[in-house]
Amino acid sequence: MAKLAVCGRGIIGRMRLKSPAAVAAVLATTALAWVQPGHAQSIEPRAYSNIPIGVNFLIVGLADASGGLVTEPSLPLEHADLRTDALVLAYARGMDFHGHSGKFDIVVPYVWIDGSARYLDQPVQRRVDGFGDPRLRLSINLHGAPALPAARIASYRQDTIVGLSVQVVAPLGQYDGSRLVNIGTNRWQMTTELGVSKAVGDWTFEVAPAATFFSVNEDFYGGHRRAQEPVYSLQGSVIYGLRRGMWMALSGTYYTGGKATVDGNEGHTLLKNSLLGATFAVPLDRRNSIKFYASTGLVTRIGSDADTFSVAWQHRWGAGL
């Protein structure tokens, strides 16, 4: 679960720090894999925004997904009728990396799964809840987003930002090797991503290619050994800044790869899937904001095809805010 602007010139040009909504528009920019229970297949607009150094973010979110299994989307389940609910707690902090802005964030989900599906033409059912795998990420803006304190961030005007992030998912979530459907994945996961963001007036255009790598699950469904090739993805977003610091985004992700083997036997598990999502963010005051997110699968060659809706509250403090 998770799995949350780039401040366009038009937004900053119309508002200053003396306006609480302007401050919220500038600071409501922490990037988290936005209250989505899935891992490699999330959508996240404004992930490489310039947030002020020393500012802390606390995020509490709720998510609901129905359809396929979103905690391990690459499993070749058929006729999936699963519901996944998640409560997410996350923390992020803006940091200075030798004059470049960046951030560290950690996301910890608690997940409920209930429903049924078919795997290799056999029925499977599961009702379980527990902590999911925690995610830790480090992001650095390499170009176009200098490290700035909160007092100077309102005068910043974005042009082009280029950033890089590395996210690690630790296998600490609830897992039962005798069951197919689980909350945790019992394997390490690492995602590297390059993000490019371009502001043009009130509009911001983003593109982010990424690659996700997996360790081997040595206790898959009765003690088998499951390995998976990397998943490659390409995400794009179009973001529009509205009045009083509100913004909305339309995003899409295409991902491929991820062919899996069980005990060395290769199955028909090559992913060629796409996802469409929409985000709407509303600042409440200079310290708080709320975001709404919805997504659906467009094309699913194999694996999960789920519809997701989530909402998150974000609180900011520190660095003289």
KEKE-3310 file (N, C-alpha, C; in steps of 0.2 Angstrom, whole numbers, plus 5000, padded with zeros to 4 digits):
npx = (5004:5001:5006:5013:5022:5025:5029:5021:5025:5014:5006:5014:5017:5006:5003:5009:5020:5013:5000:4991:4986:4995:5007:5004:5002:5015:5022:5015:5021:5027:5034:5027:5024:5009:4998:4994:4991:4999:5015:5026:5019:5013:5006:5012:5011:5021:5032:5045:5046:5051:5054:5055:5071:5073:5060:5047:5036:5020:5010:4994:4984:4970:4966:4957:4955:4949:4946:4960:4974:4984:4995:5004:5006:5010:5007:4999:4984:4967:4951:4949:4942:4945:4946:4956:4960:4968:4978:4988:5004:5015:5031:5041:5055:5062:5078:5095:5106:5121:5118:5108:5091:5081:5074:5070:5059:5048:5037:5024:5012:4996:4987:4972:4965:4953:4944:4943:4950:4957:4971:4982:4971:4965:4955:4957:4956:4956:4957:4964:4974:4986:5003:5010:5024:5037:5042:5057:5064:5075:5077:5084:5086:5093:5095:5089:5082:5086:5092:5082:5077:5062:5058:5062:5056:5044:5047:5053:5054:5049:5057:5064:5065:5076:5077:5082:5078:5079:5071:5068:5061:5057:5057:5047:5034:5018:5017:5014:5020:5013:5002:4995:4990:4996:5000:5013:5028:5039:5052:5066:5065:5070:5069:5074:5073:5071:5067:5059:5053:5044:5039:5026:5019:5003:5003:5011:5022:5027:5038:5044:5054:5057:5065:5063:5069:5071:5073:5075:5061:5062:5052:5040:5023:5021:5035:5042:5053:5053:5058:5060:5061:5067:5055:5050:5046:5036:5031:5019:5013:5001:4999:4989:4988:4976:4965:4970:4980:4976:4977:4977:4979:4982:4987:4997:5003:5014:5020:5031:5039:5046:5045:5042:5049:5046:5054:5063:5056:5048:5034:5020:5021:5024:5023:5013:5006:4995:4990:4979:4977:4970:4973:4968:4972:4970:4974:4972:4976:4991:4998:4992:4985:4975:4972:4965:4964:4962:4962:4963:4965:4970:4974:4977:4988:4993:4991:4986:4971:4965:4954:4957:4954:4959:4962:4971:4978:4989:5002:5012:5028:5041:5057:5055:5042)
npy = (4994:5009:5017:5051:5095:5095:5112:5122:5136:5144:5142:5147:5159:5166:5166:5169:5167:5173:5169:5155:5145:5145:5142:5128:5123:5123:5115:5103:5092:5080:5064:5049:5032:5031:5028:5014:4997:4989:4985:4986:4992:5005:5022:5038:5054:5070:5066:5070:5083:5100:5100:5109:5109:5100:5100:5090:5076:5068:5055:5048:5036:5028:5014:5005:4991:4981:4966:4960:4952:4964:4964:4956:4957:4950:4936:4923:4923:4918:4923:4931:4937:4947:4957:4970:4979:4993:5001:5015:5021:5034:5042:5056:5066:5081:5084:5090:5087:5090:5103:5100:5096:5084:5069:5058:5043:5033:5019:5011:4998:4992:4978:4971:4956:4948:4935:4926:4915:4908:4897:4890:4882:4878:4881:4894:4902:4915:4924:4936:4946:4959:4966:4973:4973:4984:5000:5008:5023:5033:5049:5060:5075:5079:5089:5106:5108:5115:5114:5121:5132:5133:5146:5151:5144:5148:5157:5150:5144:5132:5125:5114:5098:5085:5069:5056:5040:5028:5014:5002:4987:4978:4961:4959:4958:4950:4933:4917:4902:4891:4895:4903:4916:4930:4943:4949:4947:4939:4941:4951:4968:4979:4995:5006:5022:5035:5051:5064:5081:5094:5110:5121:5135:5134:5120:5104:5092:5075:5061:5045:5032:5016:5002:4987:4975:4958:4948:4930:4920:4908:4900:4897:4894:4881:4877:4879:4886:4902:4912:4928:4938:4955:4969:4981:4998:5012:5027:5041:5058:5070:5086:5098:5114:5121:5133:5141:5133:5120:5104:5093:5077:5067:5051:5038:5021:5009:4993:4979:4963:4953:4939:4924:4910:4893:4883:4882:4880:4887:4898:4904:4919:4932:4950:4962:4975:4988:5004:5016:5031:5044:5059:5070:5084:5094:5108:5111:5119:5129:5118:5106:5094:5085:5071:5063:5048:5037:5022:5011:4996:4995:4987:4970:4958:4947:4942:4953:4963:4976:4988:5003:5014:5028:5038:5051:5059:5072:5079:5093:5098:5107:5115:5129:5131)
npz = (5000:4998:4989:4987:4973:4960:4959:4949:4939:4937:4948:4959:4955:4957:4971:4987:5002:5012:5011:5018:5010:4999:5005:5009:4996:4991:5000:5001:4995:4997:4991:4991:4988:4985:4995:4991:4990:4982:4974:4964:4954:4956:4955:4954:4954:4954:4961:4961:4967:4973:4989:5004:5014:5029:5033:5040:5036:5040:5036:5035:5028:5019:5010:4997:4987:4974:4965:4958:4966:4975:4983:4978:4963:4952:4952:4944:4944:4942:4938:4949:4964:4975:4989:4995:5009:5016:5029:5030:5037:5036:5035:5030:5026:5021:5013:5012:4999:4996:4991:4983:4982:4991:4998:5011:5014:5023:5023:5030:5030:5035:5032:5025:5018:5008:5000:4985:4972:4957:4954:4944:4939:4951:4965:4976:4992:5004:5019:5028:5039:5043:5046:5031:5020:5024:5016:5011:5005:4996:4988:4976:4969:4955:4946:4944:4955:4968:4985:4997:5011:5021:5021:5009:4999:4993:4983:4974:4957:4946:4932:4924:4931:4936:4943:4954:4962:4974:4980:4993:4997:5011:5017:5028:5031:5035:5032:5026:5022:5018:5011:4996:4994:5001:5013:5015:5005:5006:5001:4996:4988:4976:4969:4956:4950:4937:4936:4927:4926:4919:4920:4913:4913:4921:4920:4922:4916:4917:4917:4920:4920:4926:4935:4943:4954:4961:4975:4978:4982:4994:5000:4994:4993:4999:5001:4989:4977:4971:4958:4950:4936:4932:4933:4922:4920:4914:4918:4916:4918:4918:4925:4933:4940:4951:4958:4974:4978:4976:4966:4952:4944:4930:4926:4920:4919:4912:4912:4911:4908:4922:4922:4929:4938:4945:4955:4945:4934:4920:4918:4910:4912:4909:4910:4903:4906:4909:4918:4924:4932:4943:4952:4966:4975:4990:4999:5016:5026:5031:5036:5034:5022:5010:5000:4986:4977:4963:4954:4939:4930:4913:4903:4905:4904:4911:4928:4942:4940:4946:4954:4962:4976:4986:5000:5009:5023:5026:5036:5041:5048:5056:5053:5055:5050)
capx = (5000:5004:5007:5009:5019:5030:5026:5021:5026:5008:5004:5019:5017:4999:5002:5015:5020:5008:4994:4991:4985:5001:5012:5001:5003:5022:5024:5011:5024:5031:5032:5026:5020:5003:4992:4992:4994:5004:5022:5030:5014:5010:5006:5014:5013:5024:5037:5052:5045:5056:5052:5060:5075:5071:5052:5044:5029:5017:5004:4990:4980:4966:4965:4952:4956:4945:4948:4965:4979:4988:5001:5009:5002:5013:5004:4994:4978:4962:4944:4951:4937:4948:4946:4961:4959:4974:4979:4995:5007:5021:5035:5046:5059:5066:5085:5100:5112:5127:5115:5102:5085:5080:5070:5069:5053:5047:5030:5022:5005:4993:4983:4967:4963:4947:4941:4944:4953:4959:4978:4983:4965:4963:4952:4961:4953:4960:4955:4970:4976:4993:5007:5014:5032:5039:5046:5061:5066:5079:5076:5088:5085:5100:5095:5083:5078:5091:5090:5080:5073:5055:5057:5063:5053:5038:5050:5056:5050:5052:5057:5065:5069:5078:5078:5084:5076:5080:5067:5069:5055:5060:5052:5045:5026:5014:5018:5013:5023:5009:4997:4997:4989:4999:5001:5020:5031:5045:5058:5068:5063:5073:5066:5077:5069:5074:5061:5060:5047:5044:5033:5024:5013:5000:5004:5017:5022:5032:5039:5048:5056:5060:5066:5062:5073:5068:5077:5071:5057:5063:5047:5034:5017:5023:5042:5045:5058:5051:5062:5057:5065:5065:5049:5052:5039:5036:5025:5019:5008:5000:4996:4986:4987:4970:4965:4971:4984:4973:4980:4974:4984:4980:4993:4997:5009:5015:5025:5033:5044:5043:5044:5044:5050:5045:5059:5067:5051:5046:5027:5018:5020:5027:5019:5013:5000:4995:4986:4977:4975:4969:4974:4966:4975:4967:4977:4967:4979:4998:5002:4988:4982:4971:4973:4961:4967:4959:4966:4960:4969:4968:4976:4981:4990:4993:4992:4981:4968:4961:4952:4959:4953:4962:4962:4977:4979:4996:5003:5019:5030:5048:5061:5052:5036)
capy = (5000:5015:5018:5056:5095:5100:5118:5125:5143:5148:5142:5151:5166:5169:5166:5170:5164:5176:5165:5149:5140:5145:5138:5122:5121:5122:5110:5097:5089:5074:5059:5042:5027:5034:5024:5009:4991:4986:4987:4988:4995:5011:5028:5043:5061:5075:5063:5074:5090:5103:5102:5112:5105:5100:5099:5083:5075:5062:5053:5043:5035:5022:5012:5000:4988:4976:4963:4955:4953:4969:4964:4952:4957:4945:4929:4922:4921:4919:4924:4934:4941:4948:4964:4972:4986:4995:5007:5016:5026:5035:5048:5058:5072:5085:5084:5093:5083:5094:5108:5097:5094:5077:5067:5051:5042:5026:5018:5004:4997:4986:4976:4965:4953:4943:4933:4919:4916:4901:4897:4883:4879:4876:4886:4896:4906:4918:4929:4937:4953:4959:4971:4972:4974:4991:5002:5014:5026:5039:5052:5065:5079:5080:5096:5110:5109:5117:5113:5128:5132:5134:5153:5153:5139:5151:5161:5145:5143:5126:5124:5106:5094:5078:5066:5049:5037:5020:5011:4995:4984:4973:4956:4959:4958:4944:4928:4910:4899:4886:4899:4906:4923:4933:4951:4950:4944:4935:4942:4958:4971:4986:4999:5012:5026:5041:5056:5071:5085:5100:5115:5125:5138:5130:5113:5100:5086:5071:5055:5042:5025:5012:4995:4983:4969:4954:4942:4924:4918:4901:4897:4899:4890:4874:4876:4879:4891:4906:4918:4933:4943:4962:4972:4988:5002:5019:5031:5048:5061:5077:5089:5105:5118:5125:5139:5140:5127:5113:5102:5087:5074:5061:5047:5031:5017:5003:4989:4973:4959:4950:4932:4920:4902:4890:4877:4882:4879:4893:4898:4910:4925:4939:4955:4968:4978:4996:5006:5023:5034:5051:5061:5077:5086:5100:5110:5113:5125:5128:5112:5100:5093:5079:5069:5057:5044:5031:5019:5005:4993:4996:4981:4966:4952:4942:4945:4957:4968:4978:4995:5005:5021:5029:5045:5052:5066:5074:5085:5095:5102:5108:5120:5135:5131)
capz = (5000:4999:4989:4986:4967:4957:4960:4943:4939:4938:4955:4963:4953:4959:4978:4991:5008:5017:5010:5020:5004:4995:5009:5008:4989:4990:5005:5001:4989:4998:4987:4993:4984:4987:4998:4986:4993:4977:4975:4958:4949:4958:4951:4959:4951:4958:4965:4962:4968:4977:4995:5009:5018:5036:5034:5041:5034:5043:5031:5037:5023:5019:5003:4996:4981:4973:4959:4958:4972:4974:4986:4974:4957:4947:4953:4938:4947:4937:4941:4956:4967:4981:4992:4999:5012:5019:5033:5029:5041:5032:5037:5025:5028:5016:5015:5008:4997:4993:4987:4979:4987:4991:5004:5014:5016:5025:5022:5034:5029:5038:5026:5026:5012:5009:4994:4982:4965:4955:4953:4940:4939:4957:4969:4982:4996:5009:5023:5033:5040:5046:5043:5025:5019:5024:5011:5012:4999:4996:4982:4976:4963:4952:4942:4943:4962:4973:4992:5000:5017:5020:5020:5002:4994:4989:4978:4969:4951:4943:4925:4922:4936:4934:4949:4954:4968:4975:4985:4995:5001:5016:5018:5035:5032:5037:5027:5027:5016:5016:5008:4990:4994:5007:5013:5013:4999:5008:4997:4995:4982:4975:4963:4954:4945:4935:4935:4923:4927:4916:4921:4908:4916:4926:4918:4923:4913:4920:4914:4925:4919:4932:4935:4949:4955:4966:4977:4977:4988:4995:5004:4990:4992:5001:5001:4982:4976:4966:4956:4946:4932:4934:4930:4919:4920:4912:4921:4914:4922:4917:4931:4932:4946:4952:4963:4981:4979:4974:4960:4950:4939:4926:4926:4917:4919:4908:4915:4907:4911:4928:4920:4935:4938:4951:4955:4939:4928:4918:4917:4906:4917:4906:4911:4898:4908:4910:4923:4923:4938:4944:4959:4967:4981:4992:5005:5021:5029:5029:5039:5032:5016:5009:4993:4984:4972:4960:4948:4936:4925:4907:4899:4910:4900:4916:4935:4945:4937:4952:4955:4969:4978:4992:5003:5013:5026:5027:5041:5040:5053:5057:5049:5055:5046)
cpx = (5004:4999:5005:5013:5024:5026:5026:5022:5019:5005:5008:5018:5011:4999:5009:5015:5015:5001:4995:4990:4991:5006:5010:5003:5010:5024:5021:5014:5028:5029:5032:5022:5013:4998:4990:4995:4999:5011:5025:5025:5010:5010:5007:5016:5017:5029:5043:5051:5051:5053:5057:5064:5072:5064:5051:5037:5026:5011:5001:4985:4976:4965:4960:4954:4952:4946:4954:4969:4984:4994:5006:5006:5004:5010:4999:4988:4972:4955:4945:4945:4940:4947:4952:4960:4966:4974:4987:4998:5014:5025:5040:5049:5063:5073:5089:5106:5117:5123:5109:5097:5084:5075:5071:5062:5052:5039:5028:5014:5003:4987:4978:4965:4958:4945:4944:4947:4954:4967:4979:4977:4962:4960:4956:4956:4957:4957:4960:4971:4983:4997:5010:5021:5033:5043:5050:5064:5070:5079:5081:5087:5091:5101:5088:5079:5083:5088:5089:5077:5066:5054:5058:5059:5047:5041:5053:5051:5053:5052:5058:5068:5070:5080:5080:5081:5078:5076:5068:5063:5058:5055:5050:5038:5024:5015:5018:5015:5018:5003:4999:4996:4991:4999:5008:5022:5036:5051:5060:5066:5067:5071:5071:5073:5072:5067:5063:5053:5048:5038:5032:5018:5010:5000:5011:5017:5028:5032:5045:5049:5059:5061:5066:5065:5071:5073:5072:5067:5058:5058:5040:5029:5019:5030:5045:5049:5055:5055:5058:5061:5063:5059:5052:5045:5041:5030:5025:5013:5007:4996:4994:4985:4981:4971:4967:4975:4982:4977:4977:4979:4980:4986:4992:5004:5009:5021:5025:5038:5042:5042:5046:5045:5049:5049:5062:5062:5048:5038:5026:5016:5023:5022:5019:5006:5001:4989:4985:4975:4974:4970:4971:4968:4972:4971:4972:4970:4987:5002:4998:4986:4979:4972:4968:4964:4963:4962:4962:4965:4966:4968:4980:4982:4990:4994:4986:4978:4963:4960:4954:4956:4956:4962:4968:4977:4987:4997:5011:5021:5038:5051:5058:5045:5030)
cpy = (5006:5020:5024:5060:5098:5107:5122:5133:5147:5148:5147:5158:5170:5170:5166:5167:5167:5172:5158:5143:5140:5141:5130:5119:5119:5116:5104:5093:5083:5068:5052:5038:5027:5029:5018:5003:4988:4988:4990:4992:5001:5017:5034:5050:5065:5072:5066:5081:5093:5104:5105:5108:5106:5100:5092:5082:5068:5061:5048:5042:5028:5021:5006:4997:4982:4973:4958:4956:4958:4969:4960:4951:4952:4938:4928:4919:4922:4919:4926:4938:4942:4956:4965:4979:4987:5001:5009:5022:5027:5041:5049:5065:5075:5085:5088:5088:5087:5099:5106:5095:5087:5075:5059:5049:5034:5025:5011:5003:4991:4984:4970:4963:4948:4942:4927:4920:4908:4902:4890:4879:4876:4882:4888:4902:4909:4924:4930:4944:4953:4965:4969:4974:4982:4993:5008:5017:5032:5042:5058:5069:5081:5087:5099:5111:5109:5116:5120:5127:5134:5142:5155:5149:5143:5155:5157:5144:5137:5127:5116:5103:5087:5075:5059:5046:5030:5018:5004:4993:4978:4968:4954:4958:4951:4939:4921:4906:4893:4889:4902:4914:4925:4941:4952:4946:4939:4935:4950:4961:4978:4989:5005:5016:5033:5045:5062:5074:5091:5104:5120:5129:5134:5122:5110:5094:5081:5064:5051:5034:5022:5005:4992:4977:4965:4949:4936:4922:4910:4897:4899:4893:4882:4872:4876:4885:4895:4912:4922:4937:4950:4964:4979:4991:5009:5022:5038:5051:5068:5080:5096:5108:5122:5130:5137:5134:5120:5111:5095:5084:5068:5057:5040:5028:5011:4999:4982:4970:4955:4942:4928:4913:4899:4883:4876:4881:4885:4893:4904:4916:4931:4944:4960:4971:4985:4998:5014:5025:5041:5053:5068:5079:5093:5102:5112:5119:5124:5122:5106:5100:5086:5077:5063:5054:5038:5029:5013:5002:4994:4990:4976:4959:4946:4945:4949:4962:4971:4986:4997:5012:5022:5036:5045:5059:5066:5080:5086:5099:5103:5113:5127:5136:5134)
cpz = (5000:4999:4990:4982:4964:4957:4953:4944:4940:4945:4960:4961:4955:4967:4981:4998:5013:5016:5013:5015:5000:4998:5008:5001:4988:4994:5004:4995:4991:4994:4990:4988:4986:4989:4994:4989:4988:4978:4969:4953:4952:4954:4956:4955:4956:4963:4966:4963:4973:4984:5000:5013:5026:5038:5035:5039:5037:5038:5034:5031:5023:5011:5002:4988:4980:4966:4960:4965:4971:4978:4983:4967:4952:4947:4947:4941:4942:4941:4948:4958:4974:4983:4996:5002:5016:5023:5032:5034:5037:5035:5031:5028:5022:5018:5010:5006:4993:4989:4983:4984:4986:4997:5005:5016:5018:5025:5026:5033:5033:5034:5028:5019:5013:5002:4991:4975:4963:4952:4950:4940:4945:4961:4975:4986:5002:5013:5029:5034:5044:5043:5036:5025:5019:5018:5013:5006:5000:4989:4982:4969:4960:4948:4943:4950:4967:4980:4995:5006:5016:5018:5012:4996:4990:4983:4972:4963:4947:4935:4924:4928:4934:4941:4949:4961:4968:4981:4987:4999:5005:5017:5025:5037:5034:5031:5030:5021:5013:5012:5002:4991:5001:5007:5011:5007:5000:5003:4997:4988:4981:4968:4962:4949:4943:4933:4932:4924:4923:4917:4916:4910:4922:4925:4920:4920:4915:4916:4919:4923:4925:4931:4942:4949:4961:4968:4976:4983:4989:4998:5000:4990:4993:5000:4994:4982:4970:4964:4951:4942:4934:4930:4928:4918:4917:4914:4918:4917:4919:4923:4930:4939:4946:4956:4970:4982:4978:4967:4958:4944:4936:4924:4923:4918:4915:4911:4911:4910:4917:4927:4926:4934:4945:4951:4948:4933:4927:4916:4912:4910:4915:4907:4905:4900:4909:4915:4922:4930:4938:4951:4960:4974:4983:4999:5010:5025:5028:5032:5036:5025:5015:5002:4992:4978:4970:4954:4946:4931:4918:4903:4904:4906:4905:4923:4937:4940:4942:4951:4962:4970:4985:4994:5008:5016:5027:5031:5040:5046:5053:5052:5049:5051:5051)
residu = (MET:ALA:LYS:LEU:ALA:VAL:CYS:GLY:ARG:GLY:ILE:ILE:GLY:ARG:MET:ARG:LEU:LYS:SER:PRO:ALA:ALA:VAL:ALA:ALA:VAL:LEU:ALA:THR:THR:ALA:LEU:ALA:TRP:VAL:GLN:PRO:GLY:HIS:ALA:GLN:SER:ILE:GLU:PRO:ARG:ALA:TYR:SER:ASN:ILE:PRO:ILE:GLY:VAL:ASN:PHE:LEU:ILE:VAL:GLY:LEU:ALA:ASP:ALA:SER:GLY:GLY:LEU:VAL:THR:GLU:PRO:SER:LEU:PRO:LEU:GLU:HIS:ALA:ASP:LEU:ARG:THR:ASP:ALA:LEU:VAL:LEU:ALA:TYR:ALA:ARG:GLY:MET:ASP:PHE:HIS:GLY:HIS:SER:GLY:LYS:PHE:ASP:ILE:VAL:VAL:PRO:TYR:VAL:TRP:ILE:ASP:GLY:SER:ALA:ARG:TYR:LEU:ASP:GLN:PRO:VAL:GLN:ARG:ARG:VAL:ASP:GLY:PHE:GLY:ASP:PRO:ARG:LEU:ARG:LEU:SER:ILE:ASN:LEU:HIS:GLY:ALA:PRO:ALA:LEU:PRO:ALA:ALA:ARG:ILE:ALA:SER:TYR:ARG:GLN:ASP:THR:ILE:VAL:GLY:LEU:SER:VAL:GLN:VAL:VAL:ALA:PRO:LEU:GLY:GLN:TYR:ASP:GLY:SER:ARG:LEU:VAL:ASN:ILE:GLY:THR:ASN:ARG:TRP:GLN:MET:THR:THR:GLU:LEU:GLY:VAL:SER:LYS:ALA:VAL:GLY:ASP:TRP:THR:PHE:GLU:VAL:ALA:PRO:ALA:ALA:THR:PHE:PHE:SER:VAL:ASN:GLU:ASP:PHE:TYR:GLY:GLY:HIS:ARG:ARG:ALA:GLN:GLU:PRO:VAL:TYR:SER:LEU:GLN:GLY:SER:VAL:ILE:TYR:GLY:LEU:ARG:ARG:GLY:MET:TRP:MET:ALA:LEU:SER:GLY:THR:TYR:TYR:THR:GLY:GLY:LYS:ALA:THR:VAL:ASP:GLY:ASN:GLU:GLY:HIS:THR:LEU:LEU:LYS:ASN:SER:LEU:LEU:GLY:ALA:THR:PHE:ALA:VAL:PRO:LEU:ASP:ARG:ARG:ASN:SER:ILE:LYS:PHE:TYR:ALA:SER:THR:GLY:LEU:VAL:THR:ARG:ILE:GLY:SER:ASP:ALA:ASP:THR:PHE:SER:VAL:ALA:TRP:GLN:HIS:ARG:TRP:GLY:ALA:GLY:LEU)
# end
